[in-house]
Amino acid sequence: MGQEDGDVSEKLKSSSSTGVTAENAFCTQLRGEYTQQLIWEAVVRGYLGFSGLFLLYYGWTLRNVDTSQAVNLLDSKTIQGELGWISYPSHGWEEISGVDEHYTPIRTYQVCNVMDHSQNNWLRTNWIPRNSAQKIYVELKFTLRDCNSIPLVLGTCKETFNLYYMESDDDHSVKFKEHQFTKIDTIAADESFTQMDLGDRILKLNTEVREVGPISRKGFYLAFQDVGACVALVSVRVYFKKCPFTVKNLAMFPDTVPMDSQSLVEVRGSCVNHSKEEEPPKMYCSTEGEWLVPIGKCLCNPGYEERGFACQACRAGFYKASAGNVKCAKCPPHSSTYEDASLNCRCEKNYFRSEKDPPSMACTRPPSAPRNVISNINETSVILDWSWPLDTGGRKDVTFNIVCKKCGGGGRQCEPCSGAVRFLPRQSGLTNTTVTVVDLLAHTNYTFEIDAVNGVSDLSALARQFAAVSITTNQAAPSPITVIRKDRTSRNSVSLSWQEPEHPNGIILDYEVKYYEKEQETSYTILRARGTNVTISGLKPDTTYVFQIRARTAAGYGTSSRKFEFETSPDSFSISSENSQVVMIAISAAVAIILLTVVVYVLIGRFCGYKKSKHGTDEKRLHFGNGHLKLPGLRTYVDPHTYEDPNQAVHEFAKELDASNISIDKVVGAGEFGEVCSGRLKLPSKKEISVAIKTLKVGYTEKQRRDFLGEASIMGQFDHPNIIRLEGVVTKSKPVMIVTEYMENGSLDSFLRKHDAQFTVIQLVGMLRGIASGMKYLSDMGYVHRDLAARNILINSNLVCKVSDFGLSRVLEDDPEAAYTTRGGKIPIRWTSPEAIAYRKFTSASDAWSYGIVLWEVMSYGERPYWEMSNQDVIKAVDEGYRLPPPMDCPAALYQLMLDCWQKDRNNRPKFEQIVSILDKLIRNPSSLKIITNAAARPSNLLLDQSNIDISAFRTTGDWLNGFRTGQCKDIFTGVEYSSCDTIAKISTDEMKKVGVTVVGPQKKIVSSIKALETHTKNSPVPV
């Protein structure tokens, strides 16, 4: 090299140690291609420090990875002064100084012995303690020269270097030993720089990260092996990752170091102050130092709310009653708090909160007294009316109690009224502002105190708030005589006696006796008697007379007794009261013997009938049930239509409700008699419940009212978990209502269609078992439903099915396809047995047929029985022996039960007791439900697949369609390629749709016939 080259080299050497200033001088002097060539020659010869190369990149930046989860064990950029790493051999790696973009001094190592063969230059770091880490990361930032851009180095220049490590428990190794190190990886540059990059002042910095570990000793060394590359280590950072301290779901999780590279570390969190665990909080620390899968959480204690990542106390004037991550609430009216962290707010003076009031409810006080009390006296009864208090205390549960006092003259010496005094509707807990008090004594002073109370009245020490009114009852007529006895009869006289009225209401002056011949009420005779007996003479022999007696006081006559009928003797003898007793005993004995004979006869008949026919037993039970014969231990259904007055029947079997206890929420539908609503029923001292309310429409006829109440009279007789429960009726106000329990999921058919294929077979069998249990109960009572269908089964939120719809008389629909009519209503053809359709013969056996249809509906998820067939076609098909096919995926045991219910002979159908037993066995043995009905196991009399069709006689498409009663499809198949039975046997449902068979009913008919035809085709001999 000449003198000029030597000068350049000297300049380059000086620039390697002077940083940015030298760089600027260097860049100013070196211009042109020749000068650039000299630079690279100097670099190759080792004259130019490698720092001069990477500092040519103006604005060069060391970009670091996110260190928020990393803990540095070594960072060469942060070390002040020399790094002091060991280089072997000594003329290999060289430590140089430089500055970064912020002019901060940094130390780097370089090597560029690319001209010599077999380079093996090692650089080892100082001992690095691993702390608690097992998995270590090494981040290298370096630049590397492209060998192709260096002349005369082919075969000796490399573009990679190697990274090694050695574990050690302490810093003891001063002498370098290659064989003690383990190779981590060979490091190659993603980008290397060239002479052109140098000219453009571009230096390409590479960043590589490698994993080391797991490390088991206390520390380790890193080593870098150069095998002939031109490389500069700009920075070396050694670190490990950890999951940092964090707060999640109000639980604190500490700094956590991953244990190894394969598994997650489970870390249990601890709740922040003033909180408690709802579910144990925990998270998992990943090997990348990330928190994963938060589980559980903590809840702020009562009196504390979540703010940020902590639980802070509620301020004064606010409260929080329970644990939870909700905000503190402001104290409700008439209450306050005076300290932090309050659980509830204290009521102001004379304000209270009952035990049932939530903490969020305002404090309230007792109501003021009722106002404007008005009394309306009618002899020995009084009607009291009043106005609501001016102040209800801020509550809606205001009720009224009546205190009755009987007083002497001037209102003194009052005492509580006797128990004989009655209050209508009741004495306490009144929600309306009126009450009727009856059975008071005549001409007596009374004082009535009307208390207004609410839910906090018992908590107040203040005096009662009431309004008082004093009245004096009028002189009243006596009450009716209840019993008239016949003491003696003769051919023309009758001797009668009676007791004084229960309430004489004064001194009885005399009695009026009215009598007349039966059926001649307009021609009567009246006589008066001083005492309680009388003999009436001048009567006709062997004639029935009607007698009525009433008492008289100074206030006038009382009400006449009810009518009593007595008959005079036909001959000359008379019967005294003593003789009449003997005669009555004899007659009673005779009647008892007759009744005993009848009972024995019935029992024998039932026993014999059971052996002959179970169905006969049902008929006898129904017969005597309709005759109201009740045997011991047997509850019997009573037909409410046998009562002359429907009100008598409904009040005998149903509970009368006060309309004020019923609130209607919304209209959910329209029924036969009016609207069907959902609402709530709140009876005194009982919990409010959800109910369904049927209302009788305005403008109803007397017959409609009778039929409407008749359904309630029927339901009121039933008490079974699978029968819809009647809560009561409202008949004393309008609208007339029937109130039943509320079934959240509505009718079973709609519910199943909405949740198609969403239940297990066991769940469906459970529903069917409930229906069968309810029908068994009805059958045992002698009640025939007549309209058992999925639409008349209601289902609640617990999937409990209950039989409903007990109306016996129905308004006929305009649609002639709806049903055939019979006395008492319409017949649902698709659900009704053949004998009930043909002969109007409804029994428990016909209900069993209907149950089979319900079973089919349930297993098909609410599909319409017989699909689109008309009622006339259904009647004809069933009469000819056709039956519905099994629904898709129907267990064979359930389909067999359907077929048993559809036996033409009603005596062969199972009783509901047997049906319940069968379903119980299936539930106890679920494996029996896994056997699905398949085509090979199907009976031959499925719908439109009769067993008596001669398939071998089919020769053409027309023969086939006519033979299977699908002749209406003949025109559709005309002209298509299905001209023979062989081709027809291969037709699919999709192909049927293509040729025009789109209705489900005919599709099912044709599919059924195709399967029979296919079987016949397979079994037929093949012509030779």
Secondary structure, DSSP 8 states (H G I E B T S, - for coil): --HHHHHHHHHHHHHTTSHHHHHHHHHHH--HHHHHHHHHHHHHHT-S-HHHHHTTSTT--------TTEEEEEEGGG--S----EEESTTSSEEEEEE-TT--EEEEEEEE--SSSS--EEEE---EE-TT-SSEEEEEEEEEB-GGGSTT-TTT-BSEEEEEEEEESSS---S--GGG-EEEEEEE-S--B-HHHHHTT----EEEEEEE----SSEEEEEEEESSBEEEEEEEEEEEE-B--EEETTEEE--B----SSS-EEEE-EE-TTEEEEEEEEEEE-TTS-EEEEEEEEEE-TTEEEETTEEEE--TTEE--SSSSS--EE--TTEE--SSS-SS-EE-TT-B--TTS-TTS--B------EEEEEEEETTEEEEEEE--S--TT-S--EEEEEEEEE-GGG-S-EE--TT-EEES-SSSB-SSEEEEES--TT-EEEEEEEEE-TTGGG--S---EEEEEEE-----------EEEEEE-SS-EEEEE---S---S---EEEEEEEETT-TTS-EEEEESSSEEEE-S--TT-EEEEEEEEEETTEE------EEEE--SSS--B-HHHHHHHHHHHHHHHHHHHHHHHHHHHHHHHHHHHH-HHHHHHHHHHHHHTT---TT------GGGSSSHHHHHHHHS-B--GGGEEEEEEEEE-SSSEEEEEEE--TTS--EEEEEEE--TT--HHHHHHHHHHHHHHTT---TTB--EEEEE-SSSS-EEEEE--TT-BHHHHHHHTTT-S-HHHHHHHHHHHHHHHHHHHHTT---S---GGGEEE-TT--EEE----S-----S-TTS-EEETTEEE-GGGS-HHHHHH----HHHHHHHHHHHHHHHHTTS--TTTT--HHHHHHHHHTT-B----TT-BHHHHHHHHHHT-SSGGGS--HHHHHHHHHHHHH-GGGGG-B--GGGS-TTBTTB-TT--GGG--SHHHHHHHTT-GGGHHHHTTSS--SHHHHTT--HHHHHHHT---HHHHHHHHHHHHHHHHHHHHS----
